[in-house]
């Protein structure tokens, strides 16, 4: 489960070969004891939870980095390590 970015205490991971959410492109964001799977296309929470402020930061980051995230998703879905992505 490679870390692809970190900002404001939030750790963003993308799991390799992760089809848990029906092959929806998504990331995993962790902040303290909170963790959520968040869709790349819409920025919606698929599972778990994050505090409101941190969720908004992650959603803003997704909006700015969507193309890079989708490229990383393709790599991870094929079992390759995704690239690091600049923080917010």
N, CA, C and O atoms as a GROMACS GRO file, in nm:
protein
  352
    1UNK      N    1   0.082  -0.118   0.000
    1UNK     CA    2   0.000   0.000   0.000
    1UNK      C    3   0.087   0.125   0.000
    1UNK      O    4   0.110   0.186   0.104
    2UNK      N    5   0.136   0.161  -0.117
    2UNK     CA    6   0.227   0.275  -0.127
    2UNK      C    7   0.163   0.408  -0.089
    2UNK      O    8   0.047   0.434  -0.122
    3UNK      N    9   0.241   0.491  -0.021
    3UNK     CA   10   0.199   0.628   0.008
    3UNK      C   11   0.228   0.711  -0.116
    3UNK      O   12   0.342   0.713  -0.164
    4UNK      N   13   0.127   0.779  -0.169
    4UNK     CA   14   0.150   0.860  -0.288
    4UNK      C   15   0.160   1.009  -0.258
    4UNK      O   16   0.210   1.086  -0.339
    5UNK      N   17   0.110   1.051  -0.138
    5UNK     CA   18   0.122   1.191  -0.100
    5UNK      C   19   0.092   1.208   0.048
    5UNK      O   20   0.028   1.123   0.110
    6UNK      N   21   0.140   1.319   0.105
    6UNK     CA   22   0.111   1.354   0.244
    6UNK      C   23   0.101   1.505   0.252
    6UNK      O   24   0.185   1.577   0.197
    7UNK      N   25  -0.001   1.554   0.322
    7UNK     CA   26  -0.014   1.698   0.344
    7UNK      C   27  -0.105   1.724   0.463
    7UNK      O   28  -0.205   1.654   0.482
    8UNK      N   29  -0.071   1.823   0.543
    8UNK     CA   30  -0.150   1.864   0.659
    8UNK      C   31  -0.189   1.747   0.750
    8UNK      O   32  -0.301   1.742   0.802
    9UNK      N   33  -0.098   1.653   0.768
    9UNK     CA   34  -0.123   1.538   0.854
    9UNK      C   35  -0.208   1.428   0.791
    9UNK      O   36  -0.243   1.331   0.857
   10UNK      N   37  -0.240   1.444   0.662
   10UNK     CA   38  -0.321   1.345   0.590
   10UNK      C   39  -0.227   1.259   0.506
   10UNK      O   40  -0.143   1.310   0.433
   11UNK      N   41  -0.243   1.129   0.517
   11UNK     CA   42  -0.163   1.034   0.437
   11UNK      C   43  -0.253   0.976   0.330
   11UNK      O   44  -0.362   0.925   0.358
   12UNK      N   45  -0.207   0.985   0.205
   12UNK     CA   46  -0.284   0.934   0.092
   12UNK      C   47  -0.214   0.809   0.038
   12UNK      O   48  -0.095   0.812   0.007
   13UNK      N   49  -0.289   0.701   0.028
   13UNK     CA   50  -0.237   0.575  -0.024
   13UNK      C   51  -0.323   0.528  -0.141
   13UNK      O   52  -0.440   0.564  -0.155
   14UNK      N   53  -0.259   0.446  -0.224
   14UNK     CA   54  -0.333   0.379  -0.331
   14UNK      C   55  -0.287   0.234  -0.328
   14UNK      O   56  -0.170   0.205  -0.351
   15UNK      N   57  -0.380   0.145  -0.302
   15UNK     CA   58  -0.347   0.004  -0.291
   15UNK      C   59  -0.332  -0.059  -0.428
   15UNK      O   60  -0.401  -0.022  -0.523
   16UNK      N   61  -0.242  -0.155  -0.438
   16UNK     CA   62  -0.223  -0.228  -0.562
   16UNK      C   63  -0.334  -0.332  -0.578
   16UNK      O   64  -0.373  -0.396  -0.480
   17UNK      N   65  -0.384  -0.348  -0.698
   17UNK     CA   66  -0.487  -0.447  -0.731
   17UNK      C   67  -0.606  -0.439  -0.637
   17UNK      O   68  -0.658  -0.543  -0.594
   18UNK      N   69  -0.651  -0.318  -0.602
   18UNK     CA   70  -0.761  -0.298  -0.507
   18UNK      C   71  -0.894  -0.292  -0.581
   18UNK      O   72  -0.926  -0.191  -0.645
   19UNK      N   73  -0.970  -0.398  -0.573
   19UNK     CA   74  -1.102  -0.399  -0.638
   19UNK      C   75  -1.214  -0.405  -0.533
   19UNK      O   76  -1.327  -0.443  -0.565
   20UNK      N   77  -1.183  -0.367  -0.411
   20UNK     CA   78  -1.280  -0.373  -0.301
   20UNK      C   79  -1.406  -0.291  -0.331
   20UNK      O   80  -1.515  -0.329  -0.289
   21UNK      N   81  -1.392  -0.180  -0.402
   21UNK     CA   82  -1.505  -0.093  -0.429
   21UNK      C   83  -1.550  -0.105  -0.574
   21UNK      O   84  -1.574  -0.004  -0.641
   22UNK      N   85  -1.560  -0.228  -0.622
   22UNK     CA   86  -1.614  -0.256  -0.754
   22UNK      C   87  -1.538  -0.185  -0.866
   22UNK      O   88  -1.598  -0.133  -0.960
   23UNK      N   89  -1.410  -0.183  -0.854
   23UNK     CA   90  -1.322  -0.125  -0.956
   23UNK      C   91  -1.341   0.025  -0.977
   23UNK      O   92  -1.299   0.077  -1.080
   24UNK      N   93  -1.402   0.094  -0.882
   24UNK     CA   94  -1.408   0.240  -0.889
   24UNK      C   95  -1.270   0.295  -0.855
   24UNK      O   96  -1.209   0.254  -0.757
   25UNK      N   97  -1.223   0.388  -0.936
   25UNK     CA   98  -1.094   0.452  -0.908
   25UNK      C   99  -1.106   0.529  -0.776
   25UNK      O  100  -1.193   0.614  -0.762
   26UNK      N  101  -1.019   0.499  -0.681
   26UNK     CA  102  -1.027   0.563  -0.550
   26UNK      C  103  -0.892   0.566  -0.481
   26UNK      O  104  -0.798   0.497  -0.521
   27UNK      N  105  -0.884   0.646  -0.377
   27UNK     CA  106  -0.767   0.654  -0.291
   27UNK      C  107  -0.810   0.623  -0.149
   27UNK      O  108  -0.929   0.616  -0.119
   28UNK      N  109  -0.712   0.604  -0.062
   28UNK     CA  110  -0.737   0.585   0.079
   28UNK      C  111  -0.669   0.700   0.152
   28UNK      O  112  -0.548   0.720   0.137
   29UNK      N  113  -0.745   0.774   0.231
   29UNK     CA  114  -0.692   0.887   0.306
   29UNK      C  115  -0.700   0.856   0.455
   29UNK      O  116  -0.802   0.810   0.505
   30UNK      N  117  -0.590   0.883   0.525
   30UNK     CA  118  -0.587   0.859   0.670
   30UNK      C  119  -0.546   0.988   0.740
   30UNK      O  120  -0.453   1.056   0.699
   31UNK      N  121  -0.618   1.019   0.846
   31UNK     CA  122  -0.588   1.134   0.929
   31UNK      C  123  -0.611   1.091   1.073
   31UNK      O  124  -0.725   1.072   1.115
   32UNK      N  125  -0.503   1.076   1.149
   32UNK     CA  126  -0.515   1.027   1.286
   32UNK      C  127  -0.582   0.891   1.288
   32UNK      O  128  -0.536   0.799   1.220
   33UNK      N  129  -0.689   0.878   1.365
   33UNK     CA  130  -0.760   0.749   1.372
   33UNK      C  131  -0.867   0.735   1.264
   33UNK      O  132  -0.935   0.632   1.258
   34UNK      N  133  -0.884   0.836   1.180
   34UNK     CA  134  -0.985   0.833   1.075
   34UNK      C  135  -0.926   0.782   0.944
   34UNK      O  136  -0.811   0.811   0.911
   35UNK      N  137  -1.005   0.707   0.870
   35UNK     CA  138  -0.963   0.660   0.738
   35UNK      C  139  -1.086   0.648   0.649
   35UNK      O  140  -1.193   0.606   0.692
   36UNK      N  141  -1.066   0.686   0.523
   36UNK     CA  142  -1.177   0.678   0.427
   36UNK      C  143  -1.124   0.641   0.289
   36UNK      O  144  -1.012   0.677   0.252
   37UNK      N  145  -1.207   0.570   0.213
   37UNK     CA  146  -1.184   0.547   0.071
   37UNK      C  147  -1.263   0.655  -0.001
   37UNK      O  148  -1.381   0.676   0.026
   38UNK      N  149  -1.196   0.724  -0.093
   38UNK     CA  150  -1.259   0.838  -0.161
   38UNK      C  151  -1.245   0.820  -0.311
   38UNK      O  152  -1.135   0.799  -0.362
   39UNK      N  153  -1.356   0.830  -0.382
   39UNK     CA  154  -1.356   0.816  -0.527
   39UNK      C  155  -1.282   0.930  -0.595
   39UNK      O  156  -1.293   1.045  -0.554
   40UNK      N  157  -1.207   0.897  -0.698
   40UNK     CA  158  -1.129   0.997  -0.771
   40UNK      C  159  -1.219   1.080  -0.862
   40UNK      O  160  -1.199   1.201  -0.874
   41UNK      N  161  -1.316   1.020  -0.924
   41UNK     CA  162  -1.401   1.093  -1.020
   41UNK      C  163  -1.484   1.202  -0.954
   41UNK      O  164  -1.486   1.316  -1.003
   42UNK      N  165  -1.552   1.170  -0.845
   42UNK     CA  166  -1.645   1.265  -0.782
   42UNK      C  167  -1.598   1.318  -0.648
   42UNK      O  168  -1.655   1.414  -0.596
   43UNK      N  169  -1.494   1.257  -0.590
   43UNK     CA  170  -1.447   1.299  -0.459
   43UNK      C  171  -1.538   1.259  -0.344
   43UNK      O  172  -1.531   1.315  -0.235
   44UNK      N  173  -1.625   1.159  -0.370
   44UNK     CA  174  -1.720   1.115  -0.268
   44UNK      C  175  -1.657   1.006  -0.180
   44UNK      O  176  -1.571   0.930  -0.224
   45UNK      N  177  -1.703   1.001  -0.055
   45UNK     CA  178  -1.658   0.896   0.037
   45UNK      C  179  -1.728   0.767  -0.002
   45UNK      O  180  -1.850   0.761  -0.010
   46UNK      N  181  -1.649   0.662  -0.025
   46UNK     CA  182  -1.702   0.531  -0.058
   46UNK      C  183  -1.717   0.445   0.067
   46UNK      O  184  -1.808   0.362   0.076
   47UNK      N  185  -1.628   0.467   0.163
   47UNK     CA  186  -1.631   0.392   0.289
   47UNK      C  187  -1.549   0.469   0.392
   47UNK      O  188  -1.458   0.543   0.356
   48UNK      N  189  -1.582   0.450   0.518
   48UNK     CA  190  -1.508   0.514   0.625
   48UNK      C  191  -1.550   0.658   0.647
   48UNK      O  192  -1.656   0.701   0.603
   49UNK      N  193  -1.463   0.734   0.717
   49UNK     CA  194  -1.493   0.874   0.744
   49UNK      C  195  -1.366   0.954   0.770
   49UNK      O  196  -1.264   0.900   0.812
   50UNK      N  197  -1.376   1.083   0.744
   50UNK     CA  198  -1.272   1.181   0.775
   50UNK      C  199  -1.341   1.302   0.836
   50UNK      O  200  -1.457   1.329   0.806
   51UNK      N  201  -1.270   1.376   0.922
   51UNK     CA  202  -1.328   1.502   0.969
   51UNK      C  203  -1.356   1.594   0.849
   51UNK      O  204  -1.287   1.588   0.748
   52UNK      N  205  -1.457   1.677   0.862
   52UNK     CA  206  -1.503   1.763   0.752
   52UNK      C  207  -1.389   1.846   0.689
   52UNK      O  208  -1.378   1.852   0.567
   53UNK      N  209  -1.306   1.909   0.771
   53UNK     CA  210  -1.197   1.994   0.720
   53UNK      C  211  -1.099   1.912   0.636
   53UNK      O  212  -1.060   1.954   0.527
   54UNK      N  213  -1.059   1.796   0.686
   54UNK     CA  214  -0.965   1.712   0.615
   54UNK      C  215  -1.026   1.655   0.487
   54UNK      O  216  -0.958   1.643   0.386
   55UNK      N  217  -1.154   1.622   0.491
   55UNK     CA  218  -1.221   1.573   0.371
   55UNK      C  219  -1.219   1.681   0.263
   55UNK      O  220  -1.193   1.651   0.147
   56UNK      N  221  -1.247   1.804   0.300
   56UNK     CA  222  -1.245   1.913   0.202
   56UNK      C  223  -1.106   1.933   0.144
   56UNK      O  224  -1.093   1.962   0.025
   57UNK      N  225  -1.003   1.919   0.226
   57UNK     CA  226  -0.865   1.930   0.175
   57UNK      C  227  -0.836   1.819   0.074
   57UNK      O  228  -0.780   1.844  -0.032
   58UNK      N  229  -0.875   1.698   0.108
   58UNK     CA  230  -0.853   1.584   0.017
   58UNK      C  231  -0.931   1.604  -0.112
   58UNK      O  232  -0.878   1.577  -0.220
   59UNK      N  233  -1.054   1.650  -0.103
   59UNK     CA  234  -1.134   1.672  -0.223
   59UNK      C  235  -1.073   1.781  -0.312
   59UNK      O  236  -1.075   1.770  -0.435
   60UNK      N  237  -1.020   1.887  -0.251
   60UNK     CA  238  -0.953   1.993  -0.329
   60UNK      C  239  -0.830   1.937  -0.398
   60UNK      O  240  -0.803   1.969  -0.514
   61UNK      N  241  -0.754   1.854  -0.326
   61UNK     CA  242  -0.634   1.793  -0.383
   61UNK      C  243  -0.671   1.701  -0.500
   61UNK      O  244  -0.604   1.703  -0.603
   62UNK      N  245  -0.776   1.622  -0.483
   62UNK     CA  246  -0.822   1.534  -0.591
   62UNK      C  247  -0.857   1.618  -0.715
   62UNK      O  248  -0.819   1.583  -0.826
   63UNK      N  249  -0.928   1.726  -0.694
   63UNK     CA  250  -0.968   1.813  -0.806
   63UNK      C  251  -0.846   1.864  -0.883
   63UNK      O  252  -0.846   1.867  -1.006
   64UNK      N  253  -0.743   1.903  -0.810
   64UNK     CA  254  -0.621   1.955  -0.873
   64UNK      C  255  -0.537   1.847  -0.939
   64UNK      O  256  -0.467   1.875  -1.036
   65UNK      N  257  -0.543   1.727  -0.889
   65UNK     CA  258  -0.452   1.619  -0.932
   65UNK      C  259  -0.523   1.503  -0.999
   65UNK      O  260  -0.466   1.394  -1.010
   66UNK      N  261  -0.644   1.522  -1.045
   66UNK     CA  262  -0.726   1.411  -1.097
   66UNK      C  263  -0.656   1.334  -1.209
   66UNK      O  264  -0.658   1.211  -1.209
   67UNK      N  265  -0.594   1.403  -1.304
   67UNK     CA  266  -0.528   1.333  -1.415
   67UNK      C  267  -0.414   1.245  -1.365
   67UNK      O  268  -0.398   1.131  -1.410
   68UNK      N  269  -0.334   1.298  -1.273
   68UNK     CA  270  -0.225   1.219  -1.216
   68UNK      C  271  -0.278   1.100  -1.137
   68UNK      O  272  -0.222   0.990  -1.143
   69UNK      N  273  -0.385   1.122  -1.063
   69UNK     CA  274  -0.445   1.014  -0.985
   69UNK      C  275  -0.499   0.903  -1.075
   69UNK      O  276  -0.483   0.785  -1.044
   70UNK      N  277  -0.561   0.940  -1.185
   70UNK     CA  278  -0.613   0.838  -1.277
   70UNK      C  279  -0.498   0.759  -1.342
   70UNK      O  280  -0.510   0.638  -1.361
   71UNK      N  281  -0.389   0.826  -1.374
   71UNK     CA  282  -0.272   0.756  -1.428
   71UNK      C  283  -0.216   0.660  -1.324
   71UNK      O  284  -0.181   0.546  -1.356
   72UNK      N  285  -0.208   0.705  -1.199
   72UNK     CA  286  -0.162   0.617  -1.091
   72UNK      C  287  -0.258   0.500  -1.070
   72UNK      O  288  -0.214   0.388  -1.045
   73UNK      N  289  -0.389   0.526  -1.081
   73UNK     CA  290  -0.488   0.419  -1.066
   73UNK      C  291  -0.464   0.309  -1.168
   73UNK      O  292  -0.469   0.190  -1.136
   74UNK      N  293  -0.437   0.348  -1.291
   74UNK     CA  294  -0.410   0.249  -1.397
   74UNK      C  295  -0.287   0.165  -1.363
   74UNK      O  296  -0.287   0.044  -1.383
   75UNK      N  297  -0.184   0.229  -1.312
   75UNK     CA  298  -0.064   0.155  -1.270
   75UNK      C  299  -0.097   0.058  -1.157
   75UNK      O  300  -0.062  -0.060  -1.163
   76UNK      N  301  -0.163   0.108  -1.053
   76UNK     CA  302  -0.194   0.025  -0.936
   76UNK      C  303  -0.287  -0.090  -0.973
   76UNK      O  304  -0.273  -0.201  -0.922
   77UNK      N  305  -0.382  -0.063  -1.061
   77UNK     CA  306  -0.477  -0.168  -1.101
   77UNK      C  307  -0.408  -0.280  -1.176
   77UNK      O  308  -0.456  -0.394  -1.177
   78UNK      N  309  -0.294  -0.250  -1.239
   78UNK     CA  310  -0.220  -0.353  -1.310
   78UNK      C  311  -0.107  -0.412  -1.225
   78UNK      O  312  -0.026  -0.490  -1.274
   79UNK      N  313  -0.103  -0.374  -1.095
   79UNK     CA  314  -0.007  -0.432  -1.003
   79UNK      C  315   0.126  -0.358  -0.996
   79UNK      O  316   0.220  -0.405  -0.932
   80UNK      N  317   0.135  -0.242  -1.060
   80UNK     CA  318   0.258  -0.164  -1.057
   80UNK      C  319   0.249  -0.056  -0.950
   80UNK      O  320   0.140  -0.012  -0.914
   81UNK      N  321   0.366  -0.014  -0.899
   81UNK     CA  322   0.367   0.091  -0.798
   81UNK      C  323   0.330   0.224  -0.859
   81UNK      O  324   0.385   0.263  -0.962
   82UNK      N  325   0.235   0.296  -0.796
   82UNK     CA  326   0.200   0.430  -0.845
   82UNK      C  327   0.310   0.530  -0.811
   82UNK      O  328   0.391   0.507  -0.720
   83UNK      N  329   0.311   0.639  -0.884
   83UNK     CA  330   0.409   0.746  -0.861
   83UNK      C  331   0.363   0.836  -0.747
   83UNK      O  332   0.244   0.844  -0.717
   84UNK      N  333   0.459   0.904  -0.684
   84UNK     CA  334   0.426   1.006  -0.584
   84UNK      C  335   0.360   1.123  -0.656
   84UNK      O  336   0.391   1.152  -0.771
   85UNK      N  337   0.269   1.189  -0.586
   85UNK     CA  338   0.199   1.305  -0.640
   85UNK      C  339   0.220   1.421  -0.544
   85UNK      O  340   0.213   1.404  -0.422
   86UNK      N  341   0.246   1.539  -0.599
   86UNK     CA  342   0.272   1.657  -0.517
   86UNK      C  343   0.158   1.681  -0.419
   86UNK      O  344   0.041   1.658  -0.451
   87UNK      N  345   0.192   1.727  -0.298
   87UNK     CA  346   0.089   1.755  -0.198
   87UNK      C  347   0.012   1.882  -0.231
   87UNK      O  348   0.041   1.951  -0.329
   88UNK      N  349  -0.086   1.910  -0.149
   88UNK     CA  350  -0.170   2.030  -0.164
   88UNK      C  351  -0.091   2.152  -0.123
   88UNK      O  352  -0.142   2.263  -0.127
   0.00000   0.00000   0.00000
